Amino acid sequence: MTPSAPSDGLGEAPRPGRVVCLPGVYRPQADTRLLASAMRREEIRPGLEVLDLCTGSGALALHAARLGARVTAVDISRRAVASARLNSALARLPVTVRRGDLLRALPGRTFDVVISNPPYVPAPGFSAPRHRAGRSWDAGLDGRLILDRICDDAFTALRHGGLLLLVQSGLSRPDETVDRLTAAGLDVTVTDRVTIPLGPVTRSRSAWLRARGLLPTHDEEELVVIRARKK
């Protein structure tokens, strides 16, 4: 497998680096930068243990490591794991990268902070793709295949006072994420909202999204960051 060309990492992040993405691995985009900005406000500091779920290229894990945290990153994709490990080595930052299915990769572990930019784009089909690039963004008919699992497991993954930071699209019902996390016993707020033009994936299926009532008539979508604290 030949890495694709390096792409900009987190732009405004301290000591911005560049990341390499193997084919089919999600490149840092607007949602990555939005979550990185939220992370900078949360006093992620040396000594904290941070988990990056659905790490992709590892860009957000590297961002947390630059802020001084001890970082573990997880992804189910072999190419994502390889990309994250390569980027950790290139950046000379100590990120532990594991391949696995969300928190099943780390049974019994708890963390001070959990961050995630998971697949959240609604897509035809009832299950997530297994062997193509779409697994980086496709998340079932309502875009919640991965989001719901993270919501259901977040409470047990966090230490007392621990923090979850999650980015998703308005297409996949942020209000439901807030409700599920609240029902799980977390203190939840939406901290960031930004409207962006539809990307290539959502634009290519805009007719299907509109037919399902998930996309308004304009060609834009909202990204949000959801913050949940374990009391």
C-alpha positions as CSV (number, residue, x, y, z in Angstrom):
1,M,0.0,0.0,0.0
2,T,1.4,3.4,-0.9
3,P,0.5,6.4,1.3
4,S,-1.3,9.2,-0.4
5,A,0.2,12.6,-0.3
6,P,0.6,14.3,3.0
7,S,-2.2,16.6,4.0
8,D,-2.4,19.5,6.4
9,G,-3.1,18.3,9.9
10,L,-5.0,20.6,12.3
11,G,-4.2,24.0,10.8
12,E,-4.4,26.3,13.9
13,A,-3.2,23.6,16.3
14,P,0.0,24.2,18.3
15,R,3.0,23.0,16.4
16,P,0.9,22.0,13.4
17,G,2.1,19.0,11.6
18,R,1.2,17.0,8.6
19,V,-0.4,13.6,8.4
20,V,-0.1,10.8,5.9
21,C,-3.3,8.9,5.0
22,L,-3.2,5.5,3.4
23,P,-5.9,5.0,0.7
24,G,-9.3,4.8,2.2
25,V,-8.4,6.6,5.5
26,Y,-10.3,9.7,6.4
27,R,-8.3,12.9,5.9
28,P,-8.5,15.7,8.5
29,Q,-11.3,18.1,7.4
30,A,-13.6,20.7,8.9
31,D,-15.0,18.4,11.6
32,T,-11.4,17.5,12.7
33,R,-10.5,21.1,13.1
34,L,-13.7,21.9,14.9
35,L,-13.1,19.2,17.5
36,A,-9.4,20.2,17.8
37,S,-10.5,23.7,18.6
38,A,-12.9,22.4,21.3
39,M,-10.0,20.3,22.7
40,R,-7.8,23.4,23.1
41,R,-10.4,25.0,25.4
42,E,-10.6,22.0,27.7
43,E,-7.3,22.2,29.4
44,I,-6.0,18.9,28.1
45,R,-2.7,18.8,29.9
46,P,0.2,16.5,30.9
47,G,-0.8,13.6,33.0
48,L,-4.3,13.2,31.6
49,E,-5.2,9.9,29.8
50,V,-7.0,10.5,26.6
51,L,-8.7,8.0,24.3
52,D,-9.3,8.9,20.6
53,L,-12.1,6.6,19.3
54,C,-12.2,6.2,15.5
55,T,-8.8,7.8,15.2
56,G,-8.5,7.6,11.4
57,S,-5.1,9.2,10.5
58,G,-4.4,9.9,14.2
59,A,-4.6,13.7,13.7
60,L,-6.6,14.3,16.9
61,A,-4.6,11.8,18.9
62,L,-1.4,13.7,17.9
63,H,-3.1,16.9,18.8
64,A,-3.8,15.6,22.3
65,A,-0.2,14.3,22.6
66,R,1.1,17.7,21.7
67,L,-1.0,19.1,24.5
68,G,0.9,16.7,26.8
69,A,-1.7,14.0,27.4
70,R,-1.0,10.2,27.5
71,V,-2.9,9.1,24.4
72,T,-4.4,5.8,23.2
73,A,-6.1,5.7,19.8
74,V,-8.4,3.1,18.4
75,D,-9.8,2.3,15.0
76,I,-11.3,-0.8,13.4
77,S,-9.6,-0.2,10.1
78,R,-6.2,-1.8,9.5
79,R,-5.2,1.1,7.2
80,A,-6.2,3.7,9.7
81,V,-4.2,2.0,12.4
82,A,-1.2,1.8,10.1
83,S,-1.6,5.5,9.2
84,A,-1.9,6.6,12.8
85,R,1.1,4.6,13.8
86,L,3.1,6.0,10.9
87,N,2.0,9.6,11.8
88,S,2.9,9.0,15.4
89,A,6.4,7.9,14.4
90,L,6.9,10.8,12.0
91,A,5.8,13.3,14.6
92,R,7.9,11.5,17.3
93,L,4.9,11.6,19.6
94,P,4.1,8.7,22.0
95,V,0.6,7.6,20.9
96,T,-0.5,4.0,21.6
97,V,-2.6,2.8,18.6
98,R,-4.8,-0.2,18.9
99,R,-7.0,-2.0,16.3
100,G,-10.4,-2.9,17.6
101,D,-14.1,-2.2,17.7
102,L,-14.5,0.9,19.8
103,L,-14.2,0.2,23.5
104,R,-14.1,-3.5,23.0
105,A,-10.5,-2.9,22.1
106,L,-9.8,-1.8,25.7
107,P,-12.0,-3.8,28.0
108,G,-12.1,-2.4,31.5
109,R,-10.1,0.7,30.7
110,T,-11.2,4.2,31.8
111,F,-10.0,7.6,30.7
112,D,-10.0,11.3,31.8
113,V,-11.0,12.4,28.3
114,V,-12.6,10.5,25.4
115,I,-12.6,12.3,22.0
116,S,-14.2,11.0,18.8
117,N,-14.9,12.0,15.3
118,P,-16.8,8.8,14.3
119,P,-18.6,7.9,11.1
120,Y,-21.9,9.8,11.1
121,V,-23.1,10.2,7.6
122,P,-26.5,8.6,6.8
123,A,-26.2,6.0,4.1
124,P,-28.3,3.4,2.3
125,G,-28.1,0.1,4.0
126,F,-28.6,-1.2,7.6
127,S,-24.9,-1.9,8.4
128,A,-21.6,-0.2,8.1
129,P,-19.4,-1.1,5.2
130,R,-16.6,-3.4,6.0
131,H,-14.0,-3.2,3.3
132,R,-14.2,0.1,1.5
133,A,-13.5,3.8,2.0
134,G,-17.1,4.4,3.0
135,R,-16.4,2.8,6.4
136,S,-14.8,6.1,7.4
137,W,-18.1,8.0,7.1
138,D,-21.1,5.8,6.4
139,A,-23.1,5.0,9.5
140,G,-26.4,3.3,8.5
141,L,-29.8,4.8,7.5
142,D,-29.8,7.4,10.2
143,G,-26.1,7.9,10.6
144,R,-26.2,6.7,14.2
145,L,-24.7,3.2,14.0
146,I,-21.5,4.3,15.8
147,L,-22.8,7.3,17.6
148,D,-25.4,5.3,19.6
149,R,-22.7,2.8,20.7
150,I,-20.4,5.6,21.9
151,C,-23.3,7.2,23.8
152,D,-24.2,4.0,25.5
153,D,-20.6,3.2,26.5
154,A,-19.3,6.7,27.4
155,F,-20.3,6.7,31.1
156,T,-18.4,3.5,31.9
157,A,-15.4,4.7,29.8
158,L,-15.0,7.9,31.8
159,R,-13.4,8.4,35.2
160,H,-15.1,10.6,37.8
161,G,-15.1,14.1,36.4
162,G,-14.1,12.7,33.0
163,L,-15.0,14.4,29.7
164,L,-16.4,13.3,26.3
165,L,-15.9,15.5,23.2
166,L,-17.8,14.3,20.2
167,V,-18.2,15.9,16.7
168,Q,-21.1,15.0,14.4
169,S,-23.3,16.3,11.6
170,G,-26.7,17.8,12.0
171,L,-27.8,15.1,9.5
172,S,-27.5,12.5,12.2
173,R,-29.7,14.1,14.9
174,P,-27.4,15.8,17.5
175,D,-30.5,16.2,19.8
176,E,-30.6,12.4,20.1
177,T,-27.0,12.3,21.1
178,V,-27.6,14.9,23.8
179,D,-30.7,12.9,25.0
180,R,-28.8,9.6,25.1
181,L,-25.8,10.9,26.9
182,T,-28.1,12.8,29.4
183,A,-30.1,9.6,30.0
184,A,-26.7,7.8,30.7
185,G,-26.0,10.2,33.6
186,L,-23.7,12.7,31.9
187,D,-23.9,16.5,32.0
188,V,-24.3,17.5,28.3
189,T,-24.0,20.7,26.3
190,V,-23.5,21.5,22.6
191,T,-20.5,23.8,22.6
192,D,-19.8,24.5,18.9
193,R,-21.9,24.8,15.8
194,V,-20.7,25.6,12.3
195,T,-22.4,25.5,8.9
196,I,-20.4,24.2,6.0
197,P,-21.0,23.4,2.3
198,L,-21.9,19.8,1.6
199,G,-18.8,17.7,1.0
200,P,-18.4,15.2,-1.9
201,V,-20.0,12.3,0.0
202,T,-23.1,14.1,1.2
203,R,-23.4,16.0,-2.1
204,S,-23.4,12.7,-4.0
205,R,-26.3,11.4,-2.0
206,S,-28.2,14.6,-1.5
207,A,-31.3,13.4,-3.4
208,W,-31.5,10.3,-1.2
209,L,-31.0,12.4,2.0
210,R,-33.8,14.8,0.9
211,A,-36.1,11.9,0.1
212,R,-35.6,10.7,3.7
213,G,-36.2,14.2,5.1
214,L,-32.6,14.5,6.5
215,L,-31.4,17.3,4.3
216,P,-33.1,20.7,3.8
217,T,-33.3,22.2,0.4
218,H,-30.0,24.2,0.7
219,D,-26.7,22.5,0.1
220,E,-25.2,23.0,3.5
221,E,-24.9,20.9,6.7
222,E,-24.2,21.8,10.3
223,L,-21.4,20.3,12.3
224,V,-21.7,20.3,16.1
225,V,-19.4,19.5,19.0
226,I,-21.1,17.8,22.0
227,R,-19.5,18.0,25.4
228,A,-20.4,15.5,28.1
229,R,-19.0,15.5,31.7
230,K,-19.3,12.6,34.1
231,K,-20.4,14.1,37.4
